[in-house]
Amino acid sequence: MSLRIGDLDTPAVLIDLDIMEANLARMAAFCREHRLALRPHTKTHKVPELAHRQIRSGACGITVAKVGEAEVMAAAGLDNILIAYPVIGAQKAERLARLARRVSMTVALDSREAAEWISLGLTVSGASVGVLVEINTGFGRCGVTIGPDAVDLARYVQSLPGLSFRGVM
């Protein structure tokens, strides 16, 4: 018995693999041509196998939204992960520290509070992470103001154990 599209219960995710592979190849070629490091966000697919395909196509790593997503991707063998939203609180900082002992982790943050939580969690475990200071691009959703506020936060990050300032986002 063959399955027809009308037999699927909705919602259902359908992927045209030929189009997906062509999109991966096109983006990778563009980034190579323009000497760009590609780090796609997995928020649209949340599928480790697709993240592996993105890496095989030339991405330098992946981006996730939160610690739980990083744990899933790390468990699937991905090892260069950026968490795009600040990690706040002891439990999340401890989970991040456990991940950072196994895989290369980078986190984005926009406050001293987030930097302190992360540093505290890392200090206990002896792990370290890279840090990107997030800049407010005008939407007022998150990020620090470009200029002295960003510089001050970057310097503060660099002064904390376990954190290594890597740039801005």
C-alpha positions as CSV (number, residue, x, y, z in Angstrom):
1,M,0.0,0.0,0.0
2,S,1.4,3.4,-1.0
3,L,0.9,6.5,1.0
4,R,-0.5,9.5,-0.8
5,I,-0.2,13.1,0.3
6,G,-3.9,13.2,1.0
7,D,-3.5,10.4,3.5
8,L,-1.3,12.4,5.8
9,D,-2.7,13.8,9.0
10,T,-2.0,17.6,9.3
11,P,0.0,19.4,10.2
12,A,2.7,17.4,8.4
13,V,6.2,18.5,7.4
14,L,7.1,17.7,3.8
15,I,10.6,18.3,2.5
16,D,11.7,18.2,-1.1
17,L,15.1,16.8,-0.6
18,D,16.4,17.9,-4.1
19,I,15.4,21.5,-3.3
20,M,16.9,21.3,0.2
21,E,20.2,20.0,-1.1
22,A,20.3,22.7,-3.8
23,N,19.6,25.4,-1.2
24,L,22.4,24.1,1.1
25,A,24.8,24.0,-1.9
26,R,23.8,27.5,-3.0
27,M,24.3,29.0,0.4
28,A,27.6,27.3,1.0
29,A,28.9,28.4,-2.4
30,F,27.9,32.0,-1.7
31,C,29.6,32.0,1.6
32,R,32.8,30.5,0.2
33,E,32.8,33.0,-2.6
34,H,32.5,35.9,-0.2
35,R,34.7,34.4,2.5
36,L,31.9,34.3,5.0
37,A,31.6,31.9,7.9
38,L,28.1,30.4,7.9
39,R,26.5,29.5,11.2
40,P,22.9,28.7,10.4
41,H,20.2,28.9,13.1
42,T,18.4,25.6,13.6
43,K,15.2,27.2,14.9
44,T,13.3,26.5,11.6
45,H,14.1,22.8,11.5
46,K,15.4,21.6,14.9
47,V,16.6,18.4,13.2
48,P,20.1,17.2,14.1
49,E,20.5,15.3,10.8
50,L,19.7,18.5,8.8
51,A,22.2,20.4,11.0
52,H,24.8,17.7,10.1
53,R,24.0,18.3,6.4
54,Q,24.5,22.0,6.9
55,I,28.0,21.4,8.4
56,R,28.9,19.0,5.6
57,S,27.9,21.7,3.2
58,G,30.4,24.1,4.7
59,A,28.8,25.7,7.8
60,C,31.4,26.4,10.5
61,G,28.9,25.5,13.2
62,I,25.2,25.9,14.2
63,T,23.1,28.3,16.2
64,V,20.4,27.3,18.6
65,A,18.1,29.4,20.8
66,K,18.6,27.9,24.2
67,V,20.6,25.4,26.3
68,G,18.1,22.5,25.8
69,E,18.4,22.8,22.0
70,A,22.2,22.8,22.4
71,E,22.0,19.6,24.5
72,V,20.0,17.9,21.7
73,M,22.5,18.9,19.0
74,A,25.5,18.0,21.1
75,A,24.0,14.6,21.9
76,A,23.7,14.1,18.1
77,G,27.4,14.7,17.6
78,L,27.4,18.4,16.7
79,D,30.4,20.2,18.3
80,N,30.5,23.9,17.5
81,I,27.4,25.5,18.9
82,L,26.3,29.1,19.5
83,I,23.4,29.8,21.9
84,A,21.9,32.9,20.6
85,Y,19.9,34.0,23.6
86,P,21.4,34.8,27.1
87,V,21.8,32.0,29.6
88,I,20.4,33.2,32.9
89,G,20.2,31.2,36.2
90,A,22.2,28.6,38.0
91,Q,20.6,25.5,36.5
92,K,21.0,26.7,32.9
93,A,24.6,27.9,33.6
94,E,25.5,24.4,35.1
95,R,24.0,22.7,32.0
96,L,26.0,25.0,29.7
97,A,29.1,24.2,31.7
98,R,28.5,20.4,31.2
99,L,28.1,21.0,27.5
100,A,31.2,23.2,27.3
101,R,33.3,20.4,28.8
102,R,32.4,18.2,25.8
103,V,31.9,20.5,22.8
104,S,33.0,24.0,21.6
105,M,30.3,26.5,22.9
106,T,29.8,30.1,22.2
107,V,27.0,32.2,23.9
108,A,25.5,35.6,23.0
109,L,24.7,37.9,25.9
110,D,23.7,41.5,26.5
111,S,24.1,41.9,30.3
112,R,26.5,41.7,33.1
113,E,24.0,39.4,34.9
114,A,24.1,36.8,32.1
115,A,28.0,37.0,32.0
116,E,28.1,36.5,35.8
117,W,25.8,33.5,35.8
118,I,27.7,31.8,33.0
119,S,31.1,32.5,34.5
120,L,30.0,31.1,37.9
121,G,28.7,27.9,36.3
122,L,31.9,27.5,34.3
123,T,34.2,28.2,37.2
124,V,32.9,25.3,39.1
125,S,33.4,22.9,36.2
126,G,36.7,24.3,34.8
127,A,35.1,24.8,31.4
128,S,35.2,27.8,29.1
129,V,33.0,29.4,26.4
130,G,33.3,32.1,23.8
131,V,31.1,35.1,24.2
132,L,29.5,37.4,21.6
133,V,28.1,40.7,23.0
134,E,24.7,41.2,21.4
135,I,24.1,44.6,19.9
136,N,20.7,46.2,19.7
137,T,20.1,46.7,16.0
138,G,17.2,49.1,16.5
139,F,14.3,46.9,17.4
140,G,14.7,47.3,21.1
141,R,14.2,43.6,21.7
142,C,17.6,42.7,23.1
143,G,21.2,43.8,22.9
144,V,23.2,46.7,24.2
145,T,23.6,50.0,22.6
146,I,26.5,50.1,20.2
147,G,29.4,52.3,21.6
148,P,30.5,52.6,25.2
149,D,27.9,50.2,26.6
150,A,29.1,47.5,24.2
151,V,32.7,48.2,24.9
152,D,32.1,48.1,28.7
153,L,30.3,44.8,28.5
154,A,33.0,43.3,26.3
155,R,35.7,44.3,28.8
156,Y,33.6,43.0,31.7
157,V,33.2,39.6,29.9
158,Q,36.9,39.4,29.3
159,S,37.6,40.0,33.0
160,L,35.5,37.0,34.1
161,P,36.9,33.5,34.5
162,G,35.8,31.0,31.9
163,L,34.7,33.6,29.4
164,S,36.5,34.7,26.3
165,F,35.2,37.7,24.3
166,R,35.0,36.7,20.6
167,G,33.1,39.6,19.1
168,V,29.7,41.2,18.6
169,M,26.5,39.9,17.2
